[in-house]
Amino acid sequence: MAESARRIVTGHDKSGKSIVLSDGSPPQRHPMQGRSVGADFFEMWNVARAVPMLTSVEDREPNEREFTIMPVAGHLLRIIDIYPPKDGGKRTVMHRTKTLDYVVVIEGEVVLVLDDSEVTLRKSDVVVQRGTNHAWENRSDKLARLAFFHIDAEFSEELLDKLPKPLELMR
């Protein structure tokens, strides 16, 4: 529906000078787009390491991987455009990921659905999602664009004792 977000990747030339390596829409090689999904997922960047290794130039395009909600390890930045109902938007399934997520509403309005409550989010609102069971729903008549910063995480033993068994995670 909406145009992909622009991605500028910086790096270093042979002398160590800072340069722009790429500028434009990042490649998207996954099926998470269109009316059947109710949203467009724009994969921006991911790193499989907990502490990224900074090099002059990346060895590979980070989006050259099989699509998962969250890679097995590391960090992921994704932009998601959630369609309004009139354009095929629908509530996502309730799900939990083993991640710490920072979610920033860039434009529009979206509802965060939790087990016991709902929160309406608007432009510039930020959610710190801490492995909770949740869903997303755009109930407005306009597109909602959100930035998701996913970081691989672990559940503490204290929390695992409280969570339902078997623990179902979205991958």
Buried (B, 14 or more C-beta within 10 A) or exposed (E): BEEBBEBEBEBBEEEEEEEEEEEEEBEBEBEBBEEEBBBBBBBBBBBBEEEEEEEEEBEEEBBEBEEEBBBEEBBBBBBBBBBBBEBBBBBBEEBBBBBBBBBBBBBBBBBBBEEEEEEEBEEEBEBEBEBBBBBBBBBBEEBBBBBBBBEBBEBEEEEEEEBEEEEEBBE
